[in-house]
Amino acid sequence: MTDQASSSAVQAAAEVGEQVTEHPAYRWLVTVGLVCYGFVHVLLAWLTLGVLRGKGVDASNQGSIATLADLPAGRVMVAAVGVGMLALSLWQALEAAFGYPWLHGKKLVVRKVASAFRAVVYLTIGFGAVKLSLTGAIADGNASGRSTSRGLLDLPGGTILVFLIGVGILIAAIDQVQRGARKSFVKYDMQGDVPGWAVKLGIVGWITKGVTLALVALGFFLAAIQHNANQAGGLDAALKDVRGTSQGQLALAVIAFGFFCFGIFCFVWSQNARHDVTSD
């Protein structure tokens, strides 16, 4: 009886999820969310160029939102970004729970885990944007990683936990690089006729995001090895570390271009977002 009740509950949840994803308002919010995500990355490209020029900017998703807030009617635009990102979080949470019914085995697990990871990322950006629009409080793009690492390093076995966070981030980074290199985002994330030029932008964008995420993972590895939480910053800290290398300015220019490509790609993605939730 317990198994039957559990199965009935899952089926009922899937039916609700399907009804949600079929609603025009939900589809519109996902479209708005992807457009907002595109703007965040266009601004992130600009901030990356700011790091290249040695300016004191926060080159992170939080920094992009803070930059948006400084524009005319910025608070309203930030609120829109918050709502849009929360819609994307719901989109990917539903995909993680009930999506990809046409896949099986390992591929199904990988796609669901990837969607769950993206749901968390979108949720974090969305909450940050809503908080900024309501309170004016700007989050530090590096503070979260450092505070988390500092708390864990004080615990027994904390070094291992910080290292495992780095492993998790690295796995997500590899997935994003593969998504771009293999063009799998077209199959798994999009539907309809996708222009060839948009696919090329997506390739560059996803690979760039994966590489920069790997740099963030490296920070957590160094924090664990050196027992120094300050090593575990976010994207902003990783990009500033890149600037200090011999080819740092060239690398940052390439990264900025990749973020810009991804931003433009998101505008096309918004019109071709795939919705797979089914109660069948």
N, C-alpha and C positions, 0 to 999 in steps of 0.2 A: 504493500500500500504506500509505503514511504517513497519508493522509487517511482510509482505511478504519480503520486502527488508532485514529486519533484519534476517529473517530465511534463506534467500539466502546467506547472508554474513557468517552466522554461518556454513552453509553447505559447502561453499567454503573453509572456514578456516579448517574445519574438513578434507576435501579432501586433502588440502595441508599437514596437519599434518599426514595423513595416508601415503602420498607419502614419507614424510621425514622419518617416522619410518620404512618404508619398504626398505629404501636405505641401501645397505651393509656398506657404509662408516659410516652412523649414528649408525648402530648396532655395528660396530667395536669400535667406540668412546665410546659408553655406556659400552662395555666390558672393555676397557682400564680404563674408569672412575671408575668402580667398583673395578678393581684391585688396582688402586691408593688409593681408599677409604680404601681398606683392608690394604695397607701399612701404611696409616695414623693411623689406629687403632693399628697396631702392634707397631709402634713407640710410640703411646699414652700409650700403656701398659708399655713400657720401661720407659717412663717419669713418669708414676704413681709410679713405683718402685723407681724412683729417689726421688719423694716426700716422700715415705715411709722411705728412707734412710736420709731424711733431706737435700737433695741437693737443691740448688737454681735453679730449672728448672721450665719451663712453661708447665704444664701438660694440654695442650689444643690442639685443632686442629691446631691453629696457631703455637703452640710450636712444634708440630710434623713436620710441614712443615719447620720451621726454623732449626730443627735438620737435616732434609733431605738435606737442603741447605749446611750444613757443610760437607757433604760427597763429595768424588771425583766426579766431574761432577754434583755437587748438583744443580746448577742453571738450568741445562738442565732437570734434574729430576723434579724439582719444577715446571718448565714450563709445563712439561708433566702432572703433577698433576693438574695444573690450567686448562689446556685444557680439561682433563678428567672430572673434577668436573663441568665445565661449560656444558659439554655434558650431565652429569647427571641432571643438573638443567633443561635443555631443555627437557630431557626425562620425568621428573616428572611434569613439567609444561604442557606438552602435555597430560599426563595421567590425570592431574587435570582438564583440559579443556574438553577432549574428551574420556578419558579412561573408563574402567570398564563398558562397555555396557551391560554386563550380570548381573549387579546388579541393584537394584531399591530401592527407598525410602530412609530410614535412612542409610542403609549400603552404598549406593552409595554416599550420602553426606559425610559420615565419611571418606570413602576412598579418595574422591576428596580433602577434607580439609587436610588429612594426606599427600597426594602427594604435595599439594601446600606448606605445611610447609617444607617438605623435599627439594622442589625446592629452597626455600629461603636459607636453610642451605647449600646446595651444592653451590649455587651462591656465598654466603659469603666466603666459603672456596676457591672457584675458583678464585674470585677476589683477595683474600689475596695472593694466590700462584702466580698469574700473576704479581701482584705488587712487590712481593719479587723477582721474577726472573728478572724483568726489572730494579728495583731501588735498590734492596738490603735492603729495609726498612722492618723491622720485626714488625708485629703488636703485641701488648700486649693482651693476651687472656682475661684479666679482664677489659681492658680500655673501651671497647664498652659499656658493661653493666653499668659501673659506670658513664660514661659520659652521657649516655641516661637518667639514673635515676637522675643525678644531674640537667640536664636541665629540666626534668619534675617536679621535686620537687620544683623548683623555680616558677612554674606556679600555678595559682589558681586551686585547685582540683588536683594538681599534685600527691598528695599522693594516690588518688584513681587510677590514671592512672598507676602509678608504681605497685600498687597492682594488677591491671588488667593484666599487663604484666606477673606478677607471675602466675596469674590464667591461662593465655594462655599457658605458659611454662609447668605448671603442667598438663594441659589437654593433651599436647603432650607427657609428661612423662607417664601418665597413658596409653595412646594409645600404647606406645612402650612396656610397661610392659605386657599389654594384648596381644600384637602381639607375644611376646615371650611365655608367659604362655599358650596361646591357639594355638600356632603354626600357626596362621593365615597368617604369612608371606609366608608360603609355597603356600597357596591358592591365595593370592592377589599379591604377588611380584615375583613368580617364575613359571616356566613351565618346562615340561620334567621330566625326572627321577632324583630326588634329593636324594643323598645317605643319609641313616639314620644317619650316624655320622655327616654329615653336618647340618642336621636338629637339632641335639642336640647342636651343636656349636651355631647355630642361636638362639635357645631358651635361652642359657646362655647369649649370646651377647646382644640380644634385651632387656632382663630383666635388664642387667647391665646398658645399655645405658639409659633405662627409670628411673632407680633408681638414677643415677647420674644427670640426667636432673631434677629430682624432687629436688635434693639438690640445683641446680642452682635456681629453682623457690623459694625455701626457702629463698635464699639470697635476692630476690626481695621483698618477704613478709616482711622480717626484715628491709629492706631499707625503705619500706612504713611505717611500724609501728614506727620505731625509727627515721624516717626522716633523714636517714644517707645514702647517696649514696654509701659510701664505702662498705656497706654490699652487694651491688648488683654486685658482681664480676661474673666471668664466671666459667667454669669447674675447672680451676686451683685453684681459691680461695676456691671453694667448697671442693676440695680434701684436701687442706691444713687445712681447718677447721675440716675435718674428722680425720686427723692425730693428732689433738689436743685432741681427745676424748680418753676415757680409752681403748677402743678396736680399736683404730684408725689404728694401723699397720696391724692388721689382716684384717680389713675392706679394706684397700688399697691393700693388697695382693689379696683379692678376686676380687676387682674391676679391678686390672691389669689383672688377669686371664680372666675376662669377656671381657675386651677390646681385648685381644689376641684372644680369641675364635671368637669374631665378625670379627676381621681382617681375620682370616683363612676362616670363613664363606663367606666373601665377594668374595674371590677367586672362590669359587664354584658358588656363586650368579652370578658372571660375565658370567658364561657359561649357566645360566638358567634364565636370566632376562626376565620378562614378558612384552610384548608390546601389549596393548589393543586398541590403537587408531583406530577408524573406522569411516567412513563417512556414514555408513548405517543409 
